[in-house]
Amino acid sequence: MKKEFRSFNDARKFVRKLNLKTQHEWKEHYRSGKLPDDIPNSPHHTYKEWKGYGDWLGTGRIANQKKIYLEFTKAKQFVHSLNFKNKYQWDAFCKSNKKPDNIPADPRRYKSEFKSWGDWLGHDYVSTKFRKYRSFTTARMYVHKQKIPSQTFWHKYVKSGKKPVDIPSAPNSSYKKEWKGWGDWLGTGQKSSRELSNTWLTWKEAKTLYQKIAKENNITTTNQWNEYVKKHKLPNGLPPYPTDIYTKERIQSKLRKK
């Protein structure tokens, strides 16, 4: 016998009182067994009057594929007024729930009208593929003046929108021939573990020195060693933290080279 359900209007009225916010919450609710028998689990298949889950639940939300967006030119004018410098800022704005519903988070929904992110955001952004950067020397000179202390802060600087568009976000990829490391790029002089690896002692040589220093200074624990290296300069080529450098593979590699 075919099950009889409440009318669409009565069923929707009941469901809206449940204060469910999403289709996922709706599914969780009917799976719990709390739904009356005369209200269908799949209302979108049951009612000809169906207008979407936003209408069914009373949230007003419309599926992206069914939304009617603002005319492209007007949407772009609104976005330009925000003065965003890059896509990072636009994405953060979309996630903040401040974006009007009639403007898409992905402007490529405008298909034939969308030209580029630079055009959408209202600045001279050019796709990385076609961008022309300053020379390595000129770009590095500019970066040095920014006093950026580390690679981590460089990535934050890039996302801040303060970086000129003709300086690459990934200089190690854009300036492969001239690249000498992040310490050289930022002007800090710091070298990464990989850059320092060519100057390290072999494990056999380092182990002898570690044991000598430990014996002379009565060091028997890792904590004592860590305190020691904070206050004393080690011999050239001796890493302060051996476990970061001399993994089994590196030890074997260095011994083979020796």
Backbone as CSV, one residue per row, in Angstrom:
resi,resn,N_x,N_y,N_z,CA_x,CA_y,CA_z,C_x,C_y,C_z
1,MET,0.853,-1.206,0.000,0.000,0.000,0.000,0.887,1.254,0.000
2,LYS,0.558,2.182,-0.907,1.337,3.400,-1.019,1.133,4.299,0.203
3,LYS,2.273,4.763,0.768,2.194,5.600,1.962,1.640,6.980,1.612
4,GLU,0.795,7.509,2.474,0.244,8.846,2.279,0.956,9.839,3.188
5,PHE,1.399,10.910,2.590,2.130,11.934,3.339,1.270,13.187,3.517
6,ARG,1.682,14.013,4.442,0.992,15.301,4.643,1.137,16.135,3.379
7,SER,0.336,17.122,3.247,0.475,18.034,2.111,1.822,18.732,2.216
8,PHE,2.317,19.234,1.104,3.618,19.896,1.081,3.683,21.036,2.092
9,ASN,2.650,21.874,2.105,2.655,23.036,3.000,2.658,22.636,4.470
10,ASP,1.864,21.618,4.817,1.811,21.169,6.213,3.133,20.520,6.636
11,ALA,3.674,19.710,5.725,4.942,19.045,6.038,6.063,20.078,6.203
12,ARG,6.118,21.029,5.292,7.156,22.060,5.363,7.022,22.890,6.633
13,LYS,5.787,23.201,7.016,5.534,23.964,8.238,6.079,23.218,9.461
14,PHE,5.859,21.900,9.492,6.362,21.089,10.607,7.884,21.077,10.621
15,VAL,8.485,20.859,9.456,9.940,20.746,9.355,10.636,22.043,9.753
16,ARG,10.086,23.169,9.373,10.718,24.452,9.698,10.793,24.685,11.206
17,LYS,9.873,24.099,11.952,9.893,24.243,13.403,11.038,23.465,14.051
18,LEU,11.655,22.564,13.291,12.777,21.777,13.815,14.065,22.594,13.886
19,ASN,14.083,23.737,13.176,15.250,24.643,13.157,16.529,23.950,12.675
20,LEU,16.374,23.108,11.661,17.540,22.473,11.045,18.142,23.447,10.037
21,LYS,19.475,23.467,9.963,20.138,24.487,9.141,20.649,23.978,7.799
22,THR,20.917,22.701,7.701,21.521,22.187,6.465,20.873,20.863,6.052
23,GLN,21.131,20.458,4.817,20.633,19.180,4.320,21.225,18.029,5.135
24,HIS,22.476,18.203,5.569,23.127,17.172,6.392,22.379,17.000,7.716
25,GLU,21.991,18.103,8.338,21.246,18.023,9.596,19.879,17.364,9.369
26,TRP,19.280,17.650,8.210,18.005,17.025,7.883,18.149,15.503,7.800
27,LYS,19.213,15.032,7.135,19.446,13.593,6.997,19.695,12.948,8.357
28,GLU,20.462,13.631,9.189,20.740,13.106,10.520,19.453,12.979,11.332
29,HIS,18.559,13.944,11.137,17.300,13.938,11.899,16.413,12.762,11.488
30,TYR,16.229,12.562,10.166,15.323,11.473,9.788,15.956,10.102,10.031
31,ARG,17.284,10.023,10.065,17.942,8.758,10.393,17.793,8.410,11.877
32,SER,17.541,9.444,12.685,17.371,9.216,14.128,16.042,8.532,14.459
33,GLY,15.123,8.516,13.482,13.831,7.882,13.693,12.804,8.786,14.346
34,LYS,13.123,10.060,14.471,12.216,10.996,15.143,11.193,11.622,14.190
35,LEU,11.335,11.357,12.907,10.446,11.986,11.933,9.105,11.253,11.876
36,PRO,7.973,11.982,11.906,6.653,11.335,11.795,6.538,10.533,10.499
37,ASP,5.752,9.472,10.501,5.625,8.604,9.335,5.026,9.294,8.123
38,ASP,4.260,10.346,8.358,3.587,10.995,7.225,4.394,12.166,6.645
39,ILE,5.691,12.229,6.995,6.595,13.205,6.374,7.714,12.415,5.697
40,PRO,7.936,12.607,4.421,8.892,11.780,3.668,10.360,12.095,3.975
41,ASN,11.186,11.044,3.884,12.635,11.231,4.049,13.232,11.986,2.863
42,SER,12.628,11.780,1.706,13.138,12.388,0.470,12.071,13.297,-0.129
43,PRO,11.870,14.446,0.481,10.801,15.345,0.016,11.012,15.832,-1.406
44,HIS,12.266,15.879,-1.854,12.549,16.379,-3.207,12.030,15.405,-4.273
45,HIS,11.815,14.144,-3.888,11.236,13.174,-4.813,9.726,13.045,-4.638
46,THR,9.230,13.546,-3.532,7.821,13.333,-3.176,6.900,14.453,-3.634
47,TYR,7.355,15.703,-3.512,6.466,16.850,-3.755,6.790,17.585,-5.061
48,LYS,5.764,17.787,-5.852,5.927,18.558,-7.088,6.237,20.024,-6.786
49,GLU,5.844,20.454,-5.578,6.049,21.865,-5.193,7.487,22.150,-4.735
50,TRP,8.338,21.155,-4.769,9.706,21.260,-4.226,10.482,22.443,-4.810
51,LYS,11.121,23.244,-3.911,11.878,24.423,-4.334,13.307,24.423,-3.792
52,GLY,13.682,23.341,-3.158,15.032,23.272,-2.609,15.017,23.151,-1.091
53,TYR,16.185,22.727,-0.520,16.252,22.530,0.928,16.237,23.852,1.709
54,GLY,16.667,24.913,1.082,16.588,26.207,1.760,15.145,26.589,2.033
55,ASP,14.267,26.290,1.061,12.834,26.544,1.217,12.220,25.540,2.184
56,TRP,12.619,24.287,2.086,12.066,23.212,2.921,12.386,23.419,4.407
57,LEU,13.644,23.784,4.691,14.075,23.962,6.075,13.788,25.362,6.610
58,GLY,13.550,26.294,5.676,13.260,27.663,6.098,14.492,28.524,6.271
59,THR,15.637,28.055,5.742,16.877,28.843,5.875,17.007,29.872,4.760
60,GLY,16.290,29.634,3.656,16.383,30.558,2.529,17.574,30.304,1.641
61,ARG,18.418,29.331,2.007,19.617,29.061,1.216,19.239,28.451,-0.127
62,ILE,19.953,28.894,-1.162,19.705,28.395,-2.513,20.963,27.681,-3.001
63,ALA,20.815,26.539,-3.597,21.967,25.798,-4.130,22.712,26.674,-5.134
64,ASN,24.044,26.573,-5.154,24.864,27.422,-6.021,24.423,27.386,-7.478
65,GLN,24.097,26.175,-7.969,23.724,26.050,-9.379,22.384,26.705,-9.707
66,LYS,21.586,27.013,-8.665,20.279,27.633,-8.886,20.255,29.119,-8.528
67,LYS,21.355,29.613,-8.006,21.379,31.016,-7.591,21.348,31.953,-8.788
68,ILE,20.723,33.082,-8.585,20.726,34.138,-9.597,21.671,35.223,-9.100
69,TYR,22.781,35.381,-9.793,23.799,36.327,-9.348,23.610,37.715,-9.956
70,LEU,24.191,38.673,-9.278,24.192,40.052,-9.745,24.869,40.125,-11.113
71,GLU,24.451,41.057,-11.929,25.075,41.247,-13.235,26.583,41.404,-13.065
72,PHE,27.350,40.832,-13.952,28.812,40.786,-13.818,29.421,42.172,-13.579
73,THR,29.039,43.159,-14.362,29.617,44.504,-14.243,29.350,45.096,-12.863
74,LYS,28.131,44.928,-12.363,27.786,45.472,-11.042,28.499,44.706,-9.930
75,ALA,28.611,43.393,-10.114,29.318,42.576,-9.114,30.779,42.990,-9.043
76,LYS,31.369,43.224,-10.201,32.781,43.603,-10.263,32.998,44.984,-9.641
77,GLN,32.067,45.891,-9.838,32.169,47.226,-9.233,32.184,47.123,-7.714
78,PHE,31.334,46.239,-7.177,31.298,46.037,-5.726,32.638,45.496,-5.238
79,VAL,33.157,44.503,-5.933,34.436,43.893,-5.534,35.568,44.912,-5.603
80,HIS,35.583,45.752,-6.605,36.624,46.782,-6.735,36.610,47.731,-5.544
81,SER,35.412,47.988,-5.010,35.291,48.928,-3.885,35.944,48.396,-2.615
82,LEU,36.202,47.073,-2.576,36.817,46.463,-1.397,38.328,46.673,-1.359
83,ASN,38.911,47.022,-2.518,40.357,47.309,-2.619,41.247,46.142,-2.190
84,PHE,40.847,44.939,-2.556,41.684,43.783,-2.259,42.882,43.754,-3.207
85,LYS,44.019,43.314,-2.686,45.254,43.299,-3.469,45.546,41.940,-4.090
86,ASN,44.948,40.895,-3.546,45.221,39.562,-4.086,44.069,38.607,-3.782
87,LYS,44.172,37.406,-4.324,43.115,36.403,-4.180,43.008,35.897,-2.746
88,TYR,44.119,35.922,-2.003,44.089,35.499,-0.598,43.074,36.326,0.188
89,GLN,43.087,37.637,-0.048,42.185,38.533,0.671,40.736,38.291,0.250
90,TRP,40.537,38.018,-1.038,39.185,37.739,-1.518,38.659,36.446,-0.886
91,ASP,39.473,35.413,-0.838,39.059,34.132,-0.256,38.706,34.292,1.225
92,ALA,39.516,35.085,1.938,39.250,35.315,3.366,37.922,36.050,3.540
93,PHE,37.640,36.979,2.641,36.382,37.736,2.688,35.189,36.804,2.468
94,CYS,35.315,35.885,1.529,34.229,34.944,1.242,33.969,34.030,2.432
95,LYS,35.012,33.628,3.117,34.869,32.736,4.270,34.319,33.463,5.497
96,SER,34.401,34.785,5.503,33.955,35.566,6.666,32.430,35.730,6.729
97,ASN,31.747,35.280,5.678,30.284,35.406,5.581,29.823,36.849,5.371
98,LYS,30.748,37.723,4.982,30.389,39.115,4.710,30.011,39.320,3.246
99,LYS,30.338,38.357,2.410,30.059,38.470,0.978,28.556,38.368,0.705
100,PRO,28.006,39.262,-0.110,26.585,39.167,-0.471,26.302,37.853,-1.199
101,ASP,25.141,37.267,-0.957,24.796,35.980,-1.567,24.662,36.055,-3.078
102,ASN,24.385,37.250,-3.598,24.180,37.351,-5.048,25.476,37.625,-5.811
103,ILE,26.608,37.445,-5.122,27.920,37.528,-5.779,28.648,36.213,-5.507
104,PRO,29.082,35.513,-6.538,29.709,34.201,-6.328,31.119,34.296,-5.740
105,ALA,31.461,33.296,-4.925,32.828,33.242,-4.388,33.816,32.972,-5.507
106,ASP,33.381,32.219,-6.500,34.214,31.926,-7.669,33.659,32.680,-8.867
107,PRO,34.265,33.815,-9.226,33.733,34.647,-10.319,33.766,33.963,-11.680
108,ARG,34.441,32.814,-11.764,34.463,32.087,-13.036,33.083,31.534,-13.390
109,ARG,32.133,31.655,-12.459,30.751,31.289,-12.772,30.163,32.212,-13.838
110,TYR,30.805,33.371,-14.017,30.351,34.291,-15.054,30.854,33.880,-16.433
111,LYS,31.636,32.806,-16.458,32.118,32.164,-17.688,32.693,33.142,-18.711
112,SER,31.940,33.473,-19.737,32.479,34.276,-20.842,32.893,35.681,-20.414
113,GLU,32.328,36.185,-19.310,32.636,37.560,-18.887,33.888,37.638,-18.007
114,PHE,34.197,36.543,-17.332,35.378,36.540,-16.449,36.651,36.538,-17.300
115,LYS,37.561,37.498,-16.998,38.801,37.618,-17.771,40.014,37.153,-16.975
116,SER,40.104,37.625,-15.740,41.247,37.274,-14.900,40.953,37.720,-13.477
117,TRP,41.740,37.251,-12.535,41.564,37.683,-11.142,41.929,39.155,-10.981
118,GLY,42.879,39.607,-11.776,43.246,41.019,-11.712,42.090,41.909,-12.114
119,ASP,41.393,41.510,-13.172,40.232,42.260,-13.636,39.114,42.205,-12.600
120,TRP,38.919,41.040,-11.987,37.853,40.869,-10.988,38.126,41.695,-9.730
121,LEU,39.374,41.699,-9.263,39.711,42.396,-8.019,39.998,43.880,-8.239
122,GLY,40.287,44.245,-9.495,40.491,45.662,-9.784,41.913,46.145,-9.626
123,HIS,42.888,45.266,-9.892,44.284,45.711,-9.876,45.016,45.074,-11.042
124,ASP,46.304,45.251,-11.100,47.075,44.803,-12.264,47.607,43.391,-12.126
125,TYR,46.895,42.563,-11.383,47.331,41.172,-11.225,47.408,40.485,-12.593
126,VAL,48.503,39.788,-12.804,48.692,39.033,-14.041,48.973,37.591,-13.669
127,SER,48.412,36.662,-14.399,48.664,35.245,-14.123,50.162,34.977,-14.048
128,THR,50.562,34.137,-13.099,51.981,33.822,-12.908,52.635,33.388,-14.207
129,LYS,51.888,32.676,-15.020,52.408,32.155,-16.278,52.893,33.259,-17.206
130,PHE,52.245,34.432,-17.156,52.571,35.510,-18.085,53.243,36.709,-17.413
131,ARG,53.534,36.596,-16.140,54.048,37.740,-15.397,55.533,37.984,-15.657
132,LYS,55.925,39.247,-15.701,57.338,39.624,-15.846,57.809,40.190,-14.516
133,TYR,58.867,39.605,-13.975,59.368,40.016,-12.673,60.590,40.924,-12.793
134,ARG,60.877,41.634,-11.718,62.104,42.425,-11.644,63.295,41.482,-11.739
135,SER,64.441,42.022,-12.038,65.641,41.192,-12.045,65.881,40.683,-10.631
136,PHE,66.593,39.589,-10.501,66.846,39.002,-9.185,67.510,40.009,-8.251
137,THR,68.515,40.696,-8.744,69.257,41.647,-7.905,68.359,42.779,-7.410
138,THR,67.552,43.326,-8.305,66.658,44.433,-7.937,65.582,43.961,-6.953
139,ALA,65.027,42.783,-7.218,63.995,42.247,-6.336,64.556,41.956,-4.952
140,ARG,65.734,41.339,-4.906,66.351,41.006,-3.623,66.684,42.275,-2.831
141,MET,67.125,43.304,-3.507,67.438,44.573,-2.843,66.181,45.149,-2.183
142,TYR,65.046,45.056,-2.881,63.786,45.544,-2.334,63.395,44.720,-1.104
143,VAL,63.511,43.414,-1.210,63.128,42.516,-0.119,63.973,42.759,1.117
144,HIS,65.272,43.006,0.935,66.154,43.274,2.082,65.662,44.459,2.901
145,LYS,65.105,45.452,2.206,64.654,46.665,2.888,63.398,46.414,3.736
146,GLN,62.700,45.294,3.469,61.473,44.995,4.217,61.752,44.379,5.590
147,LYS,63.019,43.957,5.814,63.436,43.395,7.118,62.554,42.204,7.530
148,ILE,62.364,41.293,6.613,61.570,40.089,6.898,62.486,39.054,7.535
149,PRO,62.204,38.591,8.754,63.146,37.768,9.513,63.282,36.302,9.114
150,SER,62.276,35.723,8.436,62.364,34.296,8.139,61.437,33.928,6.984
151,GLN,61.583,32.688,6.514,60.743,32.195,5.427,59.271,32.183,5.831
152,THR,59.007,31.851,7.092,57.621,31.841,7.593,56.995,33.223,7.476
153,PHE,57.766,34.244,7.862,57.247,35.621,7.769,57.166,36.086,6.315
154,TRP,57.991,35.524,5.450,57.892,35.846,4.025,56.524,35.413,3.487
155,HIS,56.092,34.203,3.845,54.794,33.713,3.378,53.658,34.582,3.919
156,LYS,53.789,35.067,5.148,52.781,35.963,5.717,52.775,37.290,4.967
157,TYR,53.968,37.745,4.604,54.101,38.998,3.851,53.423,38.881,2.493
158,VAL,53.619,37.739,1.831,52.999,37.500,0.528,51.479,37.553,0.642
159,LYS,50.923,36.922,1.677,49.473,36.877,1.850,48.879,38.209,2.305
160,SER,49.733,39.094,2.830,49.243,40.382,3.336,48.810,41.320,2.229
161,GLY,49.273,41.052,0.991,48.935,41.929,-0.124,49.890,43.098,-0.290
162,LYS,50.935,43.146,0.536,51.881,44.263,0.471,52.978,44.041,-0.562
163,LYS,53.159,42.808,-0.996,54.228,42.490,-1.939,53.895,43.029,-3.330
164,PRO,54.819,43.730,-3.981,54.594,44.195,-5.356,54.362,43.000,-6.287
165,VAL,53.523,43.177,-7.294,53.185,42.058,-8.176,54.354,41.621,-9.039
166,ASP,55.368,42.481,-9.208,56.498,42.085,-10.055,57.646,41.463,-9.251
167,ILE,57.331,41.055,-8.022,58.264,40.266,-7.218,57.561,38.937,-6.945
168,PRO,58.180,37.810,-7.290,57.497,36.512,-7.177,57.238,36.058,-5.750
169,SER,56.157,35.327,-5.577,55.848,34.757,-4.271,56.777,33.596,-3.943
170,ALA,57.208,32.902,-4.990,58.116,31.756,-4.821,59.429,32.057,-5.538
171,PRO,60.255,32.922,-4.972,61.495,33.332,-5.648,62.458,32.183,-5.905
172,ASN,62.414,31.154,-5.080,63.305,30.008,-5.280,62.982,29.260,-6.573
173,SER,61.735,29.404,-7.051,61.353,28.782,-8.322,61.563,29.738,-9.495
174,SER,61.293,31.026,-9.262,61.389,32.016,-10.340,62.825,32.400,-10.676
175,TYR,63.701,32.369,-9.678,65.100,32.748,-9.897,66.032,31.555,-9.640
176,LYS,65.770,30.465,-10.324,66.513,29.230,-10.061,68.025,29.390,-10.248
177,LYS,68.424,30.092,-11.278,69.861,30.237,-11.565,70.571,31.081,-10.502
178,GLU,69.907,32.143,-10.033,70.554,33.062,-9.086,70.315,32.686,-7.620
179,TRP,69.407,31.750,-7.372,68.972,31.458,-6.005,70.105,30.904,-5.142
180,LYS,70.263,31.500,-3.936,71.333,31.089,-3.017,70.790,30.751,-1.626
181,GLY,69.477,30.721,-1.503,68.898,30.388,-0.204,68.088,31.537,0.367
182,TRP,67.249,31.220,1.375,66.367,32.222,1.965,67.123,33.274,2.762
183,GLY,68.231,32.888,3.345,69.027,33.871,4.086,69.552,34.953,3.175
184,ASP,69.973,34.559,1.964,70.458,35.516,0.963,69.303,36.356,0.435
185,TRP,68.153,35.746,0.185,66.992,36.463,-0.362,66.448,37.496,0.624
186,LEU,66.353,37.110,1.892,65.787,38.005,2.901,66.815,38.965,3.494
187,GLY,68.091,38.629,3.318,69.135,39.479,3.865,69.493,39.173,5.301
188,THR,69.066,38.009,5.793,69.350,37.646,7.185,70.704,36.949,7.328
189,GLY,71.162,36.380,6.218,72.438,35.659,6.263,72.307,34.246,6.810
190,GLN,71.127,33.882,7.264,70.928,32.551,7.824,70.949,31.502,6.724
191,LYS,71.455,30.323,7.058,71.512,29.231,6.106,70.690,28.060,6.627
192,SER,70.018,27.386,5.711,69.213,26.236,6.083,70.120,25.042,6.370
193,SER,69.551,24.028,6.989,70.310,22.815,7.276,70.852,22.197,6.002
194,ARG,70.054,22.261,4.947,70.490,21.696,3.675,71.690,22.464,3.123
195,GLU,71.657,23.794,3.261,72.775,24.602,2.768,74.042,24.358,3.579
196,LEU,73.870,24.096,4.862,75.024,23.882,5.736,75.599,22.475,5.638
197,SER,74.837,21.570,5.027,75.219,20.164,5.034,76.593,19.916,4.424
198,ASN,76.979,20.750,3.465,78.275,20.539,2.814,79.446,20.914,3.713
199,THR,79.169,21.641,4.797,80.263,22.066,5.680,80.324,21.224,6.957
200,TRP,79.390,20.299,7.137,79.387,19.493,8.352,80.497,18.450,8.339
201,LEU,80.935,18.111,9.518,81.894,17.019,9.680,81.195,15.693,9.427
202,THR,81.955,14.650,9.105,81.345,13.333,8.996,80.903,12.912,10.394
203,TRP,80.008,11.942,10.441,79.525,11.489,11.740,80.667,10.960,12.598
204,LYS,81.614,10.288,11.997,82.730,9.723,12.753,83.536,10.835,13.436
205,GLU,83.805,11.916,12.679,84.555,13.048,13.227,83.736,13.781,14.289
206,ALA,82.427,13.994,13.978,81.559,14.726,14.903,81.375,13.966,16.209
207,LYS,81.217,12.665,16.124,80.984,11.847,17.313,82.154,11.963,18.292
208,THR,83.367,11.968,17.757,84.555,12.094,18.609,84.550,13.418,19.352
209,LEU,84.168,14.502,18.635,84.141,15.826,19.264,83.011,15.929,20.289
210,TYR,81.843,15.387,19.960,80.724,15.400,20.909,81.123,14.723,22.227
211,GLN,81.750,13.571,22.109,82.143,12.812,23.303,83.191,13.560,24.117
212,LYS,84.093,14.225,23.416,85.142,14.979,24.099,84.545,16.144,24.887
213,ILE,83.636,16.905,24.237,82.992,18.060,24.889,82.157,17.596,26.079
214,ALA,81.425,16.512,25.902,80.569,15.993,26.973,81.408,15.568,28.181
215,LYS,82.529,14.911,27.913,83.387,14.434,29.000,84.015,15.592,29.755
216,GLU,84.539,16.586,29.011,85.212,17.735,29.628,84.254,18.591,30.447
217,ASN,82.975,18.592,30.080,81.994,19.451,30.757,80.986,18.668,31.593
218,ASN,81.266,17.385,31.788,80.425,16.529,32.627,78.962,16.548,32.177
219,ILE,78.748,16.455,30.852,77.396,16.465,30.275,76.931,15.026,30.103
220,THR,75.796,14.699,30.721,75.289,13.322,30.646,73.859,13.224,30.135
221,THR,73.173,14.369,29.978,71.779,14.334,29.501,71.581,15.293,28.334
222,THR,70.485,15.076,27.621,70.150,15.950,26.482,69.897,17.377,26.949
223,ASN,69.218,17.550,28.055,68.936,18.895,28.573,70.226,19.639,28.899
224,GLN,71.192,18.931,29.482,72.482,19.562,29.804,73.197,19.981,28.518
225,TRP,73.099,19.133,27.499,73.723,19.474,26.214,73.064,20.710,25.595
226,ASN,71.738,20.751,25.633,71.016,21.889,25.060,71.394,23.198,25.757
227,GLU,71.551,23.158,27.061,71.959,24.345,27.804,73.386,24.758,27.432
228,TYR,74.224,23.772,27.219,75.622,24.052,26.875,75.739,24.779,25.528
229,VAL,75.013,24.269,24.497,75.151,24.866,23.156,74.532,26.261,23.078
230,LYS,73.657,26.584,24.026,73.081,27.932,24.043,74.120,28.969,24.472
231,LYS,75.111,28.516,25.255,76.065,29.451,25.840,77.475,29.344,25.253
232,HIS,77.712,28.308,24.452,79.075,28.092,23.947,79.081,27.914,22.430
233,LYS,80.146,28.387,21.812,80.316,28.225,20.380,80.999,26.892,20.123
234,LEU,80.450,26.110,19.214,81.007,24.801,18.906,82.054,24.908,17.803
235,PRO,82.912,23.935,17.677,83.918,23.937,16.599,83.235,24.002,15.232
236,ASN,83.926,24.593,14.266,83.374,24.702,12.915,83.014,23.322,12.370
237,GLY,81.826,23.244,11.748,81.390,21.993,11.141,80.697,21.034,12.084
238,LEU,80.531,21.452,13.344,79.877,20.575,14.317,78.477,21.106,14.610
239,PRO,77.420,20.415,14.151,76.045,20.870,14.382,75.694,20.842,15.873
240,PRO,74.979,21.833,16.369,74.627,21.859,17.790,73.645,20.756,18.195
241,TYR,72.807,20.322,17.246,71.817,19.303,17.555,71.995,18.114,16.596
242,PRO,72.781,17.156,16.962,73.141,16.050,16.067,71.974,15.218,15.570
243,THR,70.930,15.077,16.382,69.799,14.251,15.956,69.034,14.868,14.797
244,ASP,69.187,16.202,14.598,68.533,16.862,13.465,69.303,16.645,12.169
245,ILE,70.583,16.303,12.314,71.463,16.242,11.155,71.888,14.829,10.802
246,TYR,72.376,14.121,11.786,72.983,12.825,11.511,71.976,11.682,11.630
247,THR,71.059,11.633,10.695,70.151,10.495,10.633,70.959,9.310,10.134
248,LYS,70.412,8.126,10.246,71.125,6.924,9.832,71.559,7.002,8.372
249,GLU,70.656,7.519,7.515,70.969,7.609,6.094,72.106,8.582,5.834
250,ARG,72.085,9.737,6.530,73.131,10.733,6.317,74.472,10.250,6.847
251,ILE,74.432,9.546,7.974,75.679,9.027,8.534,76.312,8.074,7.544
252,GLN,75.513,7.163,6.992,76.043,6.206,6.039,76.568,6.906,4.792
253,SER,75.824,7.940,4.330,76.235,8.679,3.144,77.572,9.387,3.385
254,LYS,77.699,10.030,4.548,78.917,10.773,4.854,80.112,9.824,5.012
255,LEU,79.875,8.644,5.604,80.948,7.703,5.781,81.424,7.129,4.446
256,ARG,80.459,6.967,3.531,80.842,6.460,2.205,81.700,7.487,1.463
257,LYS,81.328,8.796,1.629,82.106,9.860,0.988,83.508,9.944,1.579
258,LYS,83.602,9.673,2.895,84.887,9.750,3.583,85.840,8.686,3.045
